[in-house]
Amino acid sequence: MGRLNSKDVLALREMSAEEMTLILDTAESMKDIIGREIKKVPTLRGRTVVTLFYEPSTRTRTSFELAGKYMSADTVNLATTTSAVVKGETLRDTAKTLEMMGSDMIIMRHPVSGSCHLLSRVLKCSVINAGDGMHEHPTQGLLDIFTMRQKKGRVEGLKVAVVGDIYHSRVARSNIWGLTRLGAEVTVTGPSTLLPPMVEEMGVKVTSRVEEALEGADVVNVLRLQLERQKGGLFPTIREYSRMFGVNRERLARAKPDVLLMHPGPMNRGVEISSEVADAVYSSINEQVTNGVAIRMAVLFLLLGGGEAA
């Protein structure tokens, strides 16, 4: 068994190709467990995992909770709206309190970039970043890459198009760092107002024409258009965005015939993606959800149960 080089999983930018591959390989066997009738192994019995989410989530939070339960860990879900956070308790004090109660791992989503790195420095227990501001969402990046590897048999050499709101997307950043490190060729596209400055320095190709990005693509990963950002006037209207950048059957025809279509969810159907392609045979959007549980089981296992770092 290999090992992760840290007690935490905070960002794919900080992770080596070998560590990512170890997580992906471990997730293969974890996916077998999810497919069983009885989804329970004793691997993390006696371990306590806390989910601490300062932002709404369905997929990520439930995915982590199920990952822990399938491996017999005790999982605790802390709702910040009913905790001492509303009384003014600081993030550091909240996390310290949870650690002193015996938590082995804290999985946190927070609106401020870098918040998980702060926790990792003040806590002895493991910290997993479940999304911090506009920074990263490493386990989503890993599950996306895992889905590509399962469907395509490889990551190296794949042509991957990432379409949409790159600027605000922590999913996009984790995808870019992970895919480029593993040898994929990444092209990003979206309105110029939704592309980060100097994004080329992340090792990707950039185009403002979605048709160009999709040309010959093996994989198309469509990002959620963050409608809450629309108030900022970053694009004219939702209808205009859909007309210019929405992924539909006609645009997807430019990709390879065996294209793999992905979306991190939740989808805005008819905006960034048409229902026709979202529900098509080449779509792996539902399978990404299953793969998310497998990846999170692998991360929990390597940090708490089966890696030398544990």
KOLDRENNU-665939 format. One line per 4 residues: number of its first residue (from 1); their letters; for each residue x, y, z of C-alpha. Coordinates in steps of 0.001 Angstrom, whole numbers, plus 500000, padded with zeros to 6 digits. Example, Ala and Ser with C-alpha at 12.3 -4.5 7.8 and 13.67 -1.06 7.14 Angstrom:
BEGIN
1) as) 512300 495500 507800 | 513670 498940 507140
//
This chain:
BEGIN
1) mgrl) 500000 500000 500000 | 501284 503427 499091 | 500783 506526 501139 | 499645 510115 500909
5) nskd) 502297 512674 501819 | 500016 514662 504132 | 497423 514098 506851 | 495097 516346 504814
9) vlal) 493595 516606 501317 | 493376 520326 500586 | 494156 520932 496897 | 495160 518993 493789
13) rems) 497691 521725 493009 | 499670 520433 496010 | 499286 516732 495169 | 501717 514656 493130
17) aeem) 500674 512502 490175 | 501634 509432 492245 | 499304 510428 495099 | 496412 511068 492717
21) tlil) 496990 507717 491025 | 497023 505983 494426 | 493615 507505 495260 | 492215 506553 491844
25) dtae) 493499 502962 492170 | 492068 502657 495698 | 488699 503969 494506 | 488443 501041 492056
29) smkd) 488070 498554 494912 | 485847 500944 496875 | 483420 501092 493947 | 483058 497308 494192
33) iigr) 481836 497713 497788 | 479162 500223 496674 | 477888 497642 494190 | 477308 494986 496855
37) eikk) 473922 494258 498370 | 475400 494786 501857 | 477496 497947 501627 | 479483 497659 504847
41) vptl) 483117 496948 505722 | 484718 497378 509172 | 487752 499328 507929 | 487184 502563 509899
45) rgrt) 485350 501176 512920 | 486040 503419 515910 | 486964 506438 513796 | 484932 509659 513977
49) vvtl) 484389 511870 510921 | 482692 515287 511152 | 481212 517201 508200 | 481300 520961 508784
53) fyep) 479540 522798 505940 | 479169 526577 505924 | 477540 526475 502467 | 474624 524408 501116
57) strt) 475410 520994 499650 | 473538 517825 498726 | 475923 515658 496715 | 479222 516347 498457
61) rtsf) 478007 516222 502040 | 475850 513101 501563 | 478642 511472 499573 | 481161 511946 502398
65) elag) 478660 510763 505018 | 477857 507596 503068 | 481560 506981 502412 | 482192 507026 506163
69) kyms) 479159 504880 506995 | 480026 502244 504361 | 483385 501832 506124 | 481813 501760 509625
73) adtv) 483093 505166 510758 | 480943 507266 513090 | 479855 510268 511019 | 478574 513483 512567
77) nlat) 476951 516252 510544 | 477300 519706 512116 | 474705 522209 510886 | 476333 525624 511287
81) ttsa) 472932 527364 511374 | 472109 525619 514668 | 475603 525620 516206 | 477558 528151 518274
85) vvkg) 478718 529679 514982 | 475543 531800 515025 | 476624 533097 518448 | 479854 534429 516975
89) etlr) 482205 531493 517591 | 485243 531628 515306 | 486033 528931 512759 | 489215 528031 514632
93) dtak) 487398 527645 517957 | 484617 525568 516392 | 487146 523217 514801 | 489262 522989 517979
97) tlem) 486137 522084 519964 | 485314 519297 517506 | 488886 517987 517679 | 488896 517960 521482
101) mgsd) 485691 515887 521397 | 487684 513152 519654 | 487165 513842 515945 | 489678 512055 513708
105) miim) 488756 514043 510611 | 486937 517271 509755 | 485514 517652 506233 | 484759 521308 505607
109) rhpv) 483103 523485 502965 | 483548 527209 503494 | 482924 530370 501411 | 486422 531737 502106
113) sgsc) 489352 530530 499980 | 492184 529144 502122 | 489979 528391 505145 | 490781 524650 505023
117) hlls) 494519 525397 504920 | 494068 527506 508059 | 492398 524585 509854 | 495080 522137 508748
121) rvlk) 497709 524269 510495 | 495888 524472 513826 | 494475 520932 514036 | 496237 517607 514580
125) csvi) 493333 515657 513025 | 492921 515274 509265 | 491200 518004 507255 | 489534 517493 503860
129) nagd) 488620 520447 501698 | 485062 519958 500415 | 485193 523291 498582 | 486698 526581 499767
133) gmhe) 485504 529772 498126 | 486776 530092 494553 | 489897 528037 495307 | 489549 524239 494953
137) hptq) 487287 521217 495399 | 489847 518383 495259 | 487594 515346 495699 | 485300 516596 492907
141) glld) 488335 516946 490663 | 489418 513408 491575 | 485980 511896 490942 | 485819 513628 487556
145) iftm) 489249 512223 486643 | 488250 508791 487998 | 485160 508827 485747 | 487305 509714 482725
149) rqkk) 489787 506953 483515 | 487036 504360 483958 | 485319 505312 480701 | 488389 505983 478563
153) grve) 490922 503623 480154 | 493461 506414 480572 | 493939 510055 481481 | 497224 510835 479779
157) glkv) 496706 512206 476277 | 492958 512831 476621 | 491622 516043 475101 | 489346 517562 477745
161) avvg) 487166 520644 477215 | 485966 522492 480329 | 483050 524776 479455 | 481414 527574 481417
165) diyh) 482049 529774 484438 | 485752 529047 484947 | 486347 532202 487001 | 484118 531308 489959
169) srva) 484567 527528 489732 | 486650 525656 492310 | 485699 522490 490381 | 487390 523886 487264
173) rsni) 490591 524676 489167 | 490817 521193 490687 | 490089 519612 487285 | 492777 521704 485620
177) wglt) 495512 521023 488203 | 494713 517299 488351 | 494293 516672 484624 | 497376 518602 483529
181) rlga) 499522 516854 486150 | 498312 513475 484874 | 499093 514358 481261 | 495742 515364 479763
185) evtv) 495380 518248 477304 | 492873 520760 478703 | 491040 523538 476853 | 488817 525979 478736
189) tgps) 486098 528143 477246 | 483456 530584 478406 | 482593 534279 478190 | 485739 536393 478577
193) tllp) 484235 537884 481768 | 484062 534364 483258 | 487670 533374 482480 | 490303 534037 485175
197) pmve) 493120 536438 484268 | 496256 534623 483066 | 494476 531243 483122 | 496941 530095 480431
201) emgv) 499599 529962 483148 | 497784 526940 484586 | 498897 524990 481515 | 495628 525059 479550
205) kvts) 494520 526293 476135 | 491967 529094 476169 | 489321 530049 473627 | 486228 532232 473767
209) rvee) 484520 530036 471127 | 482857 526944 472556 | 482850 525281 469106 | 486641 525505 468976
213) aleg) 487008 523976 472447 | 484731 521037 471587 | 486495 520236 468302 | 487912 516694 468605
217) advv) 487376 516532 472383 | 487430 513147 474146 | 485713 514578 477228 | 483466 517610 477729
221) nvlr) 482992 518764 481324 | 480203 521366 481539 | 480261 523607 484611 | 477206 524932 486393
225) lqle) 476461 528525 485499 | 476427 530181 488895 | 473211 532155 488509 | 473865 534038 491737
229) rqkg) 476765 535745 489901 | 474466 536970 487114 | 473641 540049 489177 | 477189 541223 488604
233) glfp) 476514 541879 484907 | 479181 539389 483811 | 477052 538340 480840 | 473925 539930 479334
237) tire) 471174 537381 480053 | 470786 533677 480782 | 469165 533254 477380 | 472138 534913 475691
241) ysrm) 474569 532705 477616 | 472671 529580 476556 | 472684 530707 472930 | 476428 531417 472898
245) fgvn) 477862 528804 475272 | 475188 526206 476066 | 476272 522647 475238 | 473662 521086 472953
249) rerl) 473583 518246 470415 | 474726 520408 467493 | 477768 521744 469344 | 478645 518356 470836
253) arak) 478743 516866 467334 | 482130 518600 466937 | 483632 516362 469615 | 484775 512783 468987
257) pdvl) 481994 510246 468240 | 482686 508471 471553 | 482728 511698 473564 | 482206 511503 477329
261) lmhp) 479893 514212 478701 | 480167 515272 482351 | 478685 517852 484731 | 479449 518250 488476
265) gpmn) 475812 519071 489290 | 473399 520499 490076 | 472499 521235 486450 | 470677 524251 485079
269) rgve) 468925 522378 482266 | 468394 524491 479197 | 471047 526975 480299 | 474589 525561 480296
273) isse) 473424 522155 479075 | 470410 520883 477128 | 468319 518025 478537 | 468825 516198 475249
277) vada) 472568 515771 475835 | 472383 515549 479641 | 470267 512393 479359 | 472028 510886 476336
281) vyss) 473955 507592 476299 | 477335 509366 476268 | 476498 511219 479511 | 478102 509994 482750
285) ineq) 476518 512623 484979 | 474704 510054 487154 | 477723 507752 487339 | 479812 510671 488604
289) vtng) 477660 510619 491739 | 478493 506952 492419 | 482147 507597 491649 | 482105 510462 494138
293) vair) 481310 508061 496964 | 484091 505696 495807 | 486689 508492 495666 | 485698 509784 499103
297) mavl) 485862 506262 500542 | 489376 505989 499087 | 490468 509309 500623 | 489039 508399 504045
301) flll) 490684 504967 503856 | 494118 506345 502938 | 494045 509069 505601 | 492484 507118 508469
305) ggge) 492618 503417 507797 | 494963 501980 505259 | 497813 504272 504331 | 501169 504440 506108
309) aa) 500401 508115 506776 | 497549 506988 509014
//
